[in-house]
């Protein structure tokens, strides 16, 4: 399990959701222990995943560790399903991996001849500083994946798609690593790790399939983000904000027209999701009202059968093409 509670030496509990600002590595005093490279497609998937839900999302990162060069290379992001934490009343502040989803992600990483080298999760509407729980989760991961020569090549990424303090459309993304506490009790120090983005040149089939899988998964998800909602300015919606954030993470060989077309396909899928969600909610309300008044509900059933499900199917087919 990844759920823990932190305690002061005096024995008093503190809130595990407390955010802690990351410190910076310095060459003179505390150099970063290894370099980090991440593919733009991995960032694309993390960013898209974070935008799609009002609650926190989570996933693994697959890649390779170069012990000789002290270099961590992150190749692909593997989204996982989340379960609600027992000790929190709000999933927009905490997240845990669904065990079955975690095992599927581990199997996929192994099948691609990659290693688990990190994890990611989102802070939907607040800054991407790790919480105390995040710090302990990261510390546990570093211990689990420690190498024979005592290196800890495992990092955590936090994506903040709708950070209230951020004035830009592009999501704030922070990579962190925990420096061990030398003496005493308590948690280690979260350090902001610098990373280099490796730009993908060509579209990757695996990435596109991952995109489609995420869009389908959140199409009728109870925690899906409503994309027509206003973001910052009256002329900007969550959907247009998402497009602006994702554009810089698209493959470099795509033309501007191709990038525009792909993002339009994604936002069209999400816009229809908004419409279908509204239609379903209206139908549900009308059916409840009809049941109270003994009114025939066949008309509402026809809407669900003839409009809602076929509409979803057509959109999936269009995106797949």
C-alpha positions as CSV (number, residue, x, y, z in Angstrom):
1,X,0.0,0.0,0.0
2,X,1.0,3.6,-0.5
3,X,-1.1,5.1,2.3
4,X,0.8,6.3,5.4
5,X,0.5,8.9,8.1
6,X,3.3,11.2,9.2
7,X,4.1,11.9,12.9
8,X,6.0,14.5,14.7
9,X,8.6,13.3,17.3
10,X,6.1,14.4,20.0
11,X,3.6,11.9,18.6
12,X,1.1,14.3,17.1
13,X,-0.3,13.5,13.7
14,X,0.0,16.0,10.8
15,X,-2.1,16.2,7.7
16,X,-0.6,13.9,5.0
17,X,-2.0,16.2,2.3
18,X,0.2,19.2,3.5
19,X,2.1,20.5,0.5
20,X,5.9,21.0,0.7
21,X,7.8,23.3,-1.6
22,X,10.7,21.5,-3.3
23,X,14.3,22.7,-2.8
24,X,16.7,23.1,-5.6
25,X,19.8,21.1,-6.4
26,X,23.0,23.1,-6.6
27,X,26.3,21.9,-8.1
28,X,28.3,23.3,-5.2
29,X,26.3,21.9,-2.2
30,X,23.8,19.3,-3.5
31,X,24.3,18.2,-7.1
32,X,21.5,16.3,-8.8
33,X,22.5,12.6,-8.6
34,X,21.6,11.8,-12.2
35,X,20.4,13.4,-15.4
36,X,16.9,12.9,-16.6
37,X,15.6,12.8,-20.2
38,X,11.9,12.3,-21.0
39,X,10.2,11.9,-24.3
40,X,7.7,14.6,-25.4
41,X,5.1,11.8,-26.0
42,X,5.3,10.8,-22.3
43,X,4.7,14.4,-21.3
44,X,1.8,14.6,-23.8
45,X,0.1,11.6,-22.2
46,X,0.6,12.8,-18.7
47,X,-0.7,16.3,-19.6
48,X,-3.7,14.9,-21.5
49,X,-4.5,12.5,-18.6
50,X,-4.4,15.3,-16.1
51,X,-6.7,17.5,-18.1
52,X,-9.5,14.9,-18.4
53,X,-10.5,14.5,-14.8
54,X,-11.6,16.8,-12.0
55,X,-9.9,14.4,-9.5
56,X,-6.3,13.3,-9.3
57,X,-5.0,10.8,-11.9
58,X,-2.0,8.5,-11.6
59,X,0.3,6.3,-13.7
60,X,3.7,4.8,-14.2
61,X,6.7,5.9,-16.3
62,X,8.6,3.3,-18.3
63,X,12.2,3.8,-19.4
64,X,15.8,2.8,-18.9
65,X,18.6,3.5,-16.4
66,X,22.2,4.0,-17.5
67,X,24.3,3.2,-14.5
68,X,27.6,4.1,-16.2
69,X,26.4,7.4,-17.4
70,X,24.2,8.1,-14.4
71,X,21.3,8.9,-16.8
72,X,17.6,8.1,-16.5
73,X,15.7,8.0,-19.8
74,X,11.8,8.0,-19.6
75,X,10.3,6.7,-22.8
76,X,6.6,6.2,-22.2
77,X,3.8,7.1,-19.8
78,X,1.4,4.3,-18.7
79,X,-1.9,5.7,-17.3
80,X,-3.5,3.7,-14.5
81,X,-7.0,3.8,-12.9
82,X,-7.4,5.3,-9.5
83,X,-9.2,4.2,-6.4
84,X,-10.6,6.5,-3.7
85,X,-8.5,6.7,-0.6
86,X,-10.1,5.6,2.6
87,X,-8.9,8.5,4.7
88,X,-9.8,11.4,2.4
89,X,-13.2,12.8,1.6
90,X,-12.0,14.4,-1.6
91,X,-10.2,12.7,-4.5
92,X,-9.2,16.0,-5.9
93,X,-6.5,16.1,-3.2
94,X,-5.2,12.5,-3.2
95,X,-5.0,9.4,-5.3
96,X,-4.0,5.8,-5.1
97,X,-3.5,3.2,-7.9
98,X,-6.1,0.6,-8.5
99,X,-4.1,-2.7,-7.9
100,X,-5.5,-4.5,-11.1
101,X,-4.7,-1.5,-13.2
102,X,-1.2,-1.3,-11.7
103,X,-0.5,-4.9,-12.6
104,X,-1.6,-4.4,-16.2
105,X,0.7,-1.4,-16.5
106,X,3.6,-3.4,-15.0
107,X,3.0,-6.1,-17.5
108,X,2.9,-3.7,-20.4
109,X,6.1,-2.0,-19.3
110,X,7.8,-5.4,-19.1
111,X,6.4,-6.5,-22.6
112,X,8.0,-3.4,-24.1
113,X,11.4,-4.3,-22.5
114,X,11.3,-1.2,-20.3
115,X,11.7,-0.8,-16.6
116,X,9.5,1.2,-14.2
117,X,11.6,4.3,-13.6
118,X,9.0,6.7,-12.2
119,X,5.4,7.6,-11.5
120,X,3.2,10.6,-12.2
121,X,0.0,12.0,-10.7
122,X,-1.9,15.2,-11.0
123,X,-2.8,18.1,-8.8
124,X,-5.9,19.2,-10.7
125,X,-6.3,22.8,-9.5
126,X,-3.4,23.5,-7.2
127,X,0.4,23.9,-7.4
128,X,2.5,20.8,-8.3
129,X,4.4,20.7,-5.0
130,X,4.5,17.2,-3.4
131,X,2.3,16.5,-0.4
132,X,3.7,14.6,2.6
133,X,2.0,11.5,1.3
134,X,3.6,12.1,-2.1
135,X,7.0,12.4,-0.4
136,X,6.6,9.1,1.4
137,X,5.3,7.3,-1.7
138,X,8.4,8.6,-3.6
139,X,10.7,7.6,-0.7
140,X,9.2,4.1,-0.7
141,X,9.6,3.8,-4.5
142,X,13.2,4.9,-4.3
143,X,13.9,2.2,-1.7
144,X,12.1,-0.4,-3.8
145,X,14.1,0.4,-6.9
146,X,17.5,1.1,-5.3
147,X,20.3,-0.4,-7.3
148,X,23.2,-2.6,-6.0
149,X,25.5,0.4,-5.9
150,X,22.9,2.4,-3.8
151,X,21.6,4.6,-6.6
152,X,17.9,5.4,-6.5
153,X,17.0,6.0,-10.2
154,X,13.3,6.6,-9.7
155,X,11.4,10.0,-10.1
156,X,8.0,11.4,-9.5
157,X,6.2,13.9,-11.8
158,X,3.3,16.1,-10.8
159,X,1.1,17.7,-13.4
160,X,-1.0,20.7,-12.5
161,X,-3.4,21.3,-15.5
162,X,-5.7,23.8,-13.9
163,X,-3.4,25.4,-11.3
164,X,-5.3,28.4,-9.9
165,X,-2.1,30.4,-9.5
166,X,-0.8,29.8,-13.0
167,X,-1.7,32.4,-15.6
168,X,-0.5,30.4,-18.6
169,X,-2.5,27.9,-20.7
170,X,0.3,25.3,-20.5
171,X,0.2,23.0,-17.6
172,X,2.8,23.3,-14.8
173,X,4.8,20.1,-14.6
174,X,7.3,19.3,-11.8
175,X,9.7,16.4,-11.5
176,X,10.9,15.6,-7.9
177,X,13.2,13.3,-6.1
178,X,13.6,12.8,-2.3
179,X,16.9,13.4,-0.6
180,X,17.2,11.1,2.4
181,X,17.1,12.5,5.9
182,X,20.5,11.8,7.5
183,X,19.5,11.7,11.2
184,X,16.4,11.9,13.3
185,X,12.8,11.0,12.3
186,X,10.5,12.5,9.7
187,X,10.5,12.6,6.0
188,X,13.3,13.4,3.5
189,X,13.6,16.7,1.5
190,X,11.8,16.9,-1.8
191,X,14.1,18.2,-4.5
192,X,13.0,19.7,-7.8
193,X,14.8,17.7,-10.4
194,X,15.8,19.2,-13.8
195,X,14.9,17.2,-16.9
196,X,15.6,17.5,-20.6
197,X,12.7,16.9,-23.0
198,X,13.6,14.6,-26.0
199,X,11.3,15.8,-28.8
200,X,9.7,12.9,-30.8
201,X,9.9,13.5,-34.5
202,X,7.2,11.1,-35.8
203,X,3.8,10.2,-34.4
204,X,4.0,7.0,-32.4
205,X,1.2,4.4,-32.8
206,X,1.4,3.4,-29.2
207,X,0.9,7.0,-28.1
208,X,-2.1,7.5,-30.4
209,X,-3.7,4.4,-29.0
210,X,-3.1,5.6,-25.5
211,X,-4.8,8.9,-26.4
212,X,-7.8,7.0,-27.7
213,X,-7.9,4.8,-24.7
214,X,-7.9,7.8,-22.3
215,X,-10.7,9.6,-24.3
216,X,-12.9,6.5,-24.2
217,X,-12.2,5.8,-20.6
218,X,-13.3,9.3,-19.5
219,X,-16.1,9.6,-22.0
220,X,-18.7,8.6,-19.3
221,X,-16.5,8.7,-16.2
222,X,-18.2,10.3,-13.2
223,X,-15.1,12.4,-12.5
224,X,-14.6,13.6,-16.1
225,X,-13.8,17.3,-16.5
226,X,-16.4,19.3,-18.3
227,X,-14.5,20.7,-21.3
228,X,-16.9,23.5,-22.1
229,X,-16.3,25.2,-18.8
230,X,-14.6,28.6,-18.9
231,X,-10.9,28.8,-18.2
232,X,-9.5,32.1,-17.0
233,X,-11.0,34.2,-19.8
234,X,-14.6,34.2,-21.3
235,X,-13.1,33.3,-24.7
236,X,-11.1,30.3,-23.3
237,X,-12.6,26.9,-22.4
238,X,-10.9,23.9,-20.7
239,X,-10.8,22.3,-24.2
240,X,-9.0,25.2,-25.8
241,X,-6.7,25.4,-22.8
242,X,-5.9,21.7,-23.2
243,X,-5.1,22.2,-26.9
244,X,-2.7,25.0,-26.1
245,X,-0.9,23.0,-23.5
246,X,-0.6,19.9,-25.7
247,X,0.5,21.6,-28.9
248,X,4.2,22.0,-27.9
249,X,4.4,18.3,-27.0
250,X,3.4,17.0,-30.5
251,X,5.9,15.4,-32.8
252,X,8.2,17.9,-34.6
253,X,7.7,16.4,-38.1
254,X,4.0,17.1,-38.0
255,X,3.0,20.2,-40.0
256,X,1.1,23.0,-38.3
257,X,-2.0,21.8,-40.2
258,X,-1.6,18.2,-39.0
259,X,-1.1,19.4,-35.4
260,X,-4.2,21.5,-35.7
261,X,-6.2,18.6,-37.1
262,X,-5.2,16.2,-34.4
263,X,-6.0,18.6,-31.6
264,X,-9.3,19.4,-33.2
265,X,-10.1,15.7,-33.3
266,X,-9.4,15.4,-29.6
267,X,-11.4,18.5,-28.6
268,X,-14.3,17.4,-30.8
269,X,-14.4,14.1,-29.0
270,X,-14.4,15.9,-25.7
271,X,-17.0,18.4,-26.7
272,X,-19.3,15.6,-27.8
273,X,-18.7,14.0,-24.4
274,X,-20.0,17.2,-22.8
275,X,-23.1,17.0,-24.9
276,X,-23.7,13.3,-24.2
277,X,-23.2,13.9,-20.5
278,X,-25.7,16.7,-20.5
279,X,-28.2,14.7,-22.5
280,X,-27.8,11.7,-20.1
281,X,-28.3,13.9,-17.1
282,X,-31.4,15.5,-18.6
283,X,-32.8,12.0,-19.5
284,X,-32.1,10.8,-16.0
285,X,-33.9,13.7,-14.5
286,X,-36.9,13.4,-16.8
287,X,-37.1,9.6,-16.2
288,X,-37.2,10.3,-12.4
289,X,-39.9,12.9,-12.9
290,X,-41.9,10.5,-15.1
291,X,-41.7,7.7,-12.6
292,X,-43.1,10.0,-9.9
293,X,-46.0,11.0,-12.1
294,X,-46.5,7.6,-13.8
295,X,-45.7,9.2,-17.2
296,X,-44.5,6.8,-20.0
297,X,-40.8,6.9,-20.2
298,X,-40.4,5.3,-23.6
299,X,-39.4,8.6,-25.2
300,X,-36.5,9.1,-22.8
301,X,-35.4,5.5,-23.3
302,X,-35.4,6.1,-27.0
303,X,-33.1,9.1,-26.5
304,X,-30.6,7.0,-24.7
305,X,-30.8,4.1,-27.2
306,X,-30.9,6.1,-30.4
307,X,-28.9,9.2,-29.7
308,X,-26.5,8.7,-26.8
309,X,-24.8,5.4,-27.6
310,X,-24.7,5.7,-31.4
311,X,-23.3,9.2,-31.0
312,X,-20.5,7.9,-28.9
313,X,-19.7,5.1,-31.3
314,X,-19.6,7.4,-34.3
315,X,-17.1,9.7,-32.5
316,X,-14.9,6.8,-31.6
317,X,-14.8,5.6,-35.2
318,X,-14.0,9.1,-36.5
319,X,-11.1,9.5,-34.1
320,X,-9.7,6.1,-34.9
321,X,-9.7,7.0,-38.6
